[in-house]
């Protein structure tokens, strides 16, 4: 090769390299300006190539559970069977709540939604009640409110919101990655409903321009793509949760301890000490769609120091006051309310004071179904 040819080759390679670099920069700039996680999150293979999932994606072991956690709300909902078109004869019921509603340590058919859907319940006008599991782990009413804000686009007819004392703790309200990674939506909820939450909370994720580029979004994009890829295994197996061969059962014996959420000993609680504004915001947000508040079952121990604590989470003084305040607030605001706190026998709780066995969920589903049948006739 002569010198002229070598010069031409190097110039050609430099031009290709320069054009490639400019194209790469341009694509990243365009992505940062024109593409958001919300926009690509609504693109999904679920409910098209794969069936929709029975619960929102959550998990840290994709290889064994065909599932993963992500922070893209539209992608989470687009993967759910809720995204299927609503049938003409369908009465759509959304179940909100924590990991007990999501169904920790349970296959989908044994969750509360799964059990209710086997009952062939009907509304007053004859439509078939279809229950959708929108429970999501970690206790926080604000997290539930964020999920409700997204869920209302899917034409619900009724919302059943299962709650427990810890989900009302003020310290829990912004203690969730979904809230941190959806800061603009969370702040909009705080502002719209005048919620007593800190809009400047330091845990809010604020992506800069570089973090909004294609390169900056590579982890979020990878999670979105992985969720689509896992649809084939989900379709083949129905497995979306890793079941450990053994787990540590919920405690029945306790130390001499009456502490709860920063309180070392018993104190008088008022409505201002609990996050009732989150419930009020949910009811206002839902508008004409009724919301039923359900105080979910919790484990009641008869073991050591059970005269001080119902369970590992709740001292009696705090839980008793919570129940009184919740009932009073429901009456004041005329919220449909059902208190099922001690409905389920203690042996039907698994690894926490709110996680139920399949039998426990059956007891809960039967009671809730009977109550809803009366409620929907009125």
C-alpha positions in Angstrom: 0.0 0.0 0.0 1.5 3.3 -1.0 1.5 6.5 1.2 -1.4 8.0 -0.7 -3.6 5.0 0.0 -2.6 4.9 3.7 -3.5 8.6 4.0 -6.9 8.0 2.4 -7.6 5.0 4.7 -6.8 7.0 7.8 -8.8 10.0 6.7 -11.7 7.6 5.9 -11.5 6.0 9.3 -11.3 9.4 11.0 -14.4 10.6 9.1 -16.3 7.4 10.1 -15.2 7.8 13.7 -16.2 11.5 13.8 -19.6 10.8 12.2 -20.2 7.9 14.6 -19.3 10.1 17.6 -21.6 12.9 16.3 -24.4 10.5 15.7 -23.9 9.0 19.2 -24.0 12.4 20.8 -27.0 13.5 18.7 -29.0 10.3 19.7 -28.2 10.9 23.3 -29.3 14.5 23.2 -32.4 13.7 21.3 -33.3 10.9 23.8 -32.8 13.3 26.7 -35.1 15.9 25.2 -37.8 13.7 23.6 -37.9 10.4 25.4 -39.0 9.9 29.0 -39.3 6.7 31.1 -43.1 7.2 31.0 -43.2 7.2 27.2 -41.2 4.0 26.6 -42.7 2.4 29.7 -46.1 2.3 28.1 -44.7 0.1 25.3 -45.1 -3.5 26.4 -45.2 -7.0 25.1 -47.5 -8.0 27.9 -51.2 -8.3 27.1 -50.1 -8.7 23.4 -47.4 -11.4 23.0 -47.4 -12.4 26.7 -50.4 -12.5 29.1 -50.6 -9.8 31.6 -49.2 -10.5 35.0 -51.5 -11.0 38.0 -49.6 -8.7 40.3 -47.2 -5.7 39.8 -43.6 -6.8 39.1 -41.5 -7.1 42.2 -38.5 -9.3 42.9 -34.7 -9.3 43.3 -34.0 -12.7 41.7 -35.2 -12.7 38.0 -33.5 -16.1 37.3 -35.7 -17.9 39.8 -38.9 -15.8 39.9 -39.1 -14.4 36.3 -39.7 -11.1 37.9 -37.9 -7.9 39.0 -38.4 -4.6 40.7 -38.3 -1.4 38.7 -39.4 2.2 39.2 -41.2 2.9 35.9 -44.8 3.1 36.9 -46.2 2.9 33.3 -44.1 -0.1 32.6 -45.3 -1.8 35.8 -48.9 -1.2 34.9 -48.5 -2.1 31.2 -47.2 -5.5 32.3 -50.3 -6.1 34.5 -53.5 -7.8 33.3 -55.3 -4.6 34.4 -54.0 -3.1 31.1 -56.3 -5.5 29.1 -59.4 -3.8 27.6 -62.3 -3.7 30.1 -65.1 -6.2 29.2 -68.6 -4.9 28.7 -70.0 -7.1 31.6 -67.0 -6.4 33.9 -67.2 -4.7 37.3 -63.6 -3.8 37.9 -62.3 -3.9 41.5 -58.8 -2.7 42.4 -57.1 -4.1 45.6 -54.6 -1.6 47.1 -52.3 -2.4 50.0 -49.0 -3.8 51.1 -47.1 -7.1 50.6 -50.0 -9.0 52.3 -52.2 -8.0 49.4 -49.4 -8.6 46.9 -49.2 -12.1 48.3 -45.9 -12.7 49.9 -45.0 -16.4 49.9 -48.1 -17.2 47.9 -48.8 -18.2 44.3 -51.1 -15.9 42.5 -54.1 -18.2 42.8 -53.9 -18.0 46.6 -53.6 -14.3 47.0 -56.7 -12.3 48.1 -57.4 -11.3 44.5 -57.0 -14.9 43.3 -59.3 -16.2 45.9 -62.0 -13.5 45.2 -61.9 -14.1 41.5 -62.8 -17.7 42.0 -66.1 -16.7 43.7 -68.1 -15.5 40.7 -69.3 -12.4 42.5 -71.8 -10.1 40.8 -72.7 -6.4 41.1 -76.2 -5.2 41.5 -76.7 -4.8 37.8 -75.3 -8.3 37.1 -71.8 -7.5 36.0 -69.0 -9.9 37.0 -66.7 -8.6 39.7 -63.1 -8.9 38.5 -60.4 -8.2 41.2 -57.0 -6.8 40.3 -54.1 -7.2 42.7 -52.4 -3.8 43.0 -50.8 -4.5 46.3 -47.1 -3.7 46.5 -44.5 -4.4 49.2 -43.5 -1.9 51.9 -46.0 -0.2 54.2 -46.8 3.3 53.1 -50.1 5.0 52.3 -48.3 7.5 50.1 -47.0 4.6 47.9 -50.6 3.4 47.6 -51.7 6.8 46.7 -49.1 7.0 43.9 -50.2 3.6 42.5 -53.9 4.7 42.7 -53.0 7.8 40.7 -51.8 5.6 37.9 -54.5 3.0 38.3 -57.5 5.3 37.8 -56.7 5.5 34.1 -57.9 1.8 33.9 -61.6 2.5 34.6 -62.1 0.9 38.0 -65.7 0.7 39.4 -64.6 0.1 43.0 -61.4 0.3 45.1 -60.7 -1.8 48.2 -57.8 -0.3 50.1 -56.4 -2.6 52.8 -54.4 -0.8 55.5 -52.7 -1.5 58.8 -51.2 0.7 61.5 -47.6 0.9 60.2 -48.8 2.2 56.9 -50.1 5.2 58.8 -46.8 6.0 60.5 -45.6 9.5 59.3 -42.1 8.2 59.0 -43.2 5.6 56.5 -44.9 8.0 54.1 -41.9 8.8 51.9 -40.0 5.7 52.7 -40.4 3.9 49.4 -38.2 3.8 46.2 -41.3 4.3 43.9 -41.8 7.7 45.5 -38.2 8.6 45.3 -37.8 7.7 41.6 -41.1 9.3 40.7 -40.4 12.6 42.4 -42.3 14.9 40.0 -45.5 12.9 40.4 -45.0 12.6 44.1 -44.6 16.3 44.5 -47.6 16.9 42.3 -49.7 14.7 44.7 -48.3 16.6 47.7 -49.1 20.0 46.2 -52.6 19.0 44.8 -53.9 17.4 48.0 -51.9 19.6 50.4 -50.3 16.5 52.0 -48.1 17.0 55.1 -45.0 15.7 53.4 -41.7 17.3 52.6 -41.4 18.3 48.9 -37.7 18.8 49.4 -37.0 15.4 50.9 -33.4 14.5 50.1 -34.3 11.0 48.9 -36.1 12.3 45.8 -34.1 11.4 42.7 -33.5 14.4 40.5 -31.9 13.3 37.2 -29.7 15.9 35.5 -29.5 16.3 31.7 -26.7 13.7 31.4 -28.7 11.2 33.5 -31.7 11.6 31.1 -29.6 10.6 28.0 -29.6 7.2 26.5 -26.4 6.4 28.4 -27.7 7.8 31.6 -30.9 5.8 31.4 -29.2 2.5 30.5 -30.0 0.8 33.8 -33.7 1.8 33.7 -33.9 0.7 30.0 -32.2 -2.6 30.8 -34.8 -3.2 33.5 -37.6 -2.4 31.1 -36.2 -4.7 28.5 -35.6 -7.5 31.0 -39.2 -7.3 32.1 -40.3 -7.8 28.5 -37.9 -10.8 28.1 -39.2 -12.4 31.3 -42.7 -12.5 29.8 -42.0 -15.8 28.0 -41.0 -17.6 31.2 -43.9 -16.0 33.0 -46.3 -17.3 30.3 -44.8 -20.8 30.5 -44.7 -21.2 34.2 -46.8 -18.6 36.0 -44.0 -18.2 38.4 -43.3 -14.6 39.6 -42.0 -15.1 43.1 -39.1 -17.1 44.6 -40.4 -19.4 47.4 -37.6 -20.2 49.9 -37.6 -23.8 51.2 -37.7 -22.4 54.7 -38.6 -19.1 56.3 -38.6 -17.6 59.8 -42.1 -17.7 61.3 -43.6 -14.5 62.8 -42.6 -14.2 66.5 -45.1 -15.1 69.3 -42.9 -14.2 72.3 -41.6 -10.7 73.0 -39.3 -8.8 75.2 -40.7 -6.3 77.8 -41.1 -3.6 75.2 -43.9 -1.3 74.3 -42.1 0.8 71.6 -43.6 1.7 68.3 -42.3 4.0 65.5 -40.1 6.2 67.7 -42.3 6.1 70.8 -40.6 4.2 73.6 -43.6 3.9 75.8 -47.4 4.4 75.6 -48.6 7.9 74.8 -52.0 9.3 73.8 -52.3 9.3 70.0 -54.5 11.7 68.1 -55.6 11.7 64.4 -52.8 14.2 63.7 -50.2 11.6 64.7 -51.3 9.3 61.9 -51.4 9.9 58.1 -55.1 10.1 57.6 -54.7 12.9 54.9 -53.4 10.1 52.6 -56.7 8.3 52.8 -58.6 11.6 52.3 -56.5 12.4 49.3 -57.3 8.9 47.8 -61.0 9.4 48.2 -60.8 12.8 46.7 -58.7 11.5 43.8 -61.0 8.7 43.1 -64.0 11.0 42.8 -67.1 9.0 42.0 -65.4 5.7 42.3 -66.1 4.4 45.8 -63.2 3.4 48.1 -63.7 0.8 50.8 -61.2 1.1 53.6 -60.3 -2.3 55.2 -58.3 -2.6 58.3 -56.5 -5.8 57.3 -56.0 -8.9 59.6 -53.0 -8.8 61.9 -51.5 -11.6 64.0 -52.6 -11.6 67.7 -50.2 -13.5 69.9 -50.9 -15.4 73.2 -47.2 -15.8 74.0 -44.8 -14.2 76.3 -45.6 -10.5 77.0 -48.6 -10.7 74.7 -50.4 -8.6 77.3 -48.1 -5.7 76.1 -47.9 -6.5 72.4 -50.3 -8.0 69.9 -47.3 -8.9 67.7 -43.7 -7.9 66.9 -44.9 -4.8 65.1 -47.7 -3.5 67.4 -47.9 -2.8 71.1 -51.5 -2.9 72.3 -51.6 0.7 73.3 -50.7 2.0 69.8 -52.9 -0.5 67.9 -56.0 0.0 70.1 -55.8 3.7 69.7 -55.2 3.4 65.9 -58.4 1.3 65.6 -60.5 3.8 67.5 -59.1 6.7 65.5 -59.6 5.0 62.1 -63.2 4.0 63.0 -63.9 7.6 64.1 -62.3 9.1 61.0 -64.3 6.8 58.7 -67.5 7.8 60.4 -66.7 11.5 60.3 -65.9 11.4 56.5 -68.5 8.8 55.7 -66.0 6.3 54.3 -67.1 2.8 53.8 -65.1 0.9 56.4 -64.6 -2.7 57.5 -62.4 -3.7 60.5 -61.1 -7.3 60.1 -58.1 -6.9 62.4 -58.7 -10.2 64.4 -60.5 -12.2 61.8 -57.8 -14.7 60.9 -56.5 -17.4 63.4 -52.9 -16.9 64.5 -51.7 -20.1 62.9 -52.6 -18.7 59.4 -49.9 -16.0 59.5 -46.5 -16.8 58.0 -43.4 -14.7 58.4 -44.8 -11.4 59.5 -47.9 -10.1 61.4 -49.8 -9.4 58.2 -48.7 -12.1 55.7 -51.3 -14.8 55.4 -51.4 -18.4 54.4 -53.7 -19.6 51.6 -56.2 -20.6 54.2 -55.9 -17.2 55.9 -56.6 -15.5 52.7 -59.6 -17.8 52.1 -61.1 -16.7 55.4 -60.4 -13.0 54.5 -61.9 -13.4 51.0 -65.1 -15.0 52.3 -65.7 -12.3 54.8 -64.9 -9.5 52.3 -67.0 -11.1 49.6 -70.0 -11.3 52.0 -69.6 -7.6 53.0 -69.2 -6.4 49.4 -72.3 -8.3 48.3 -74.3 -6.3 50.8 -72.5 -3.0 50.1 -73.0 -3.3 46.3 -76.7 -3.9 46.7 -77.2 -0.6 48.5 
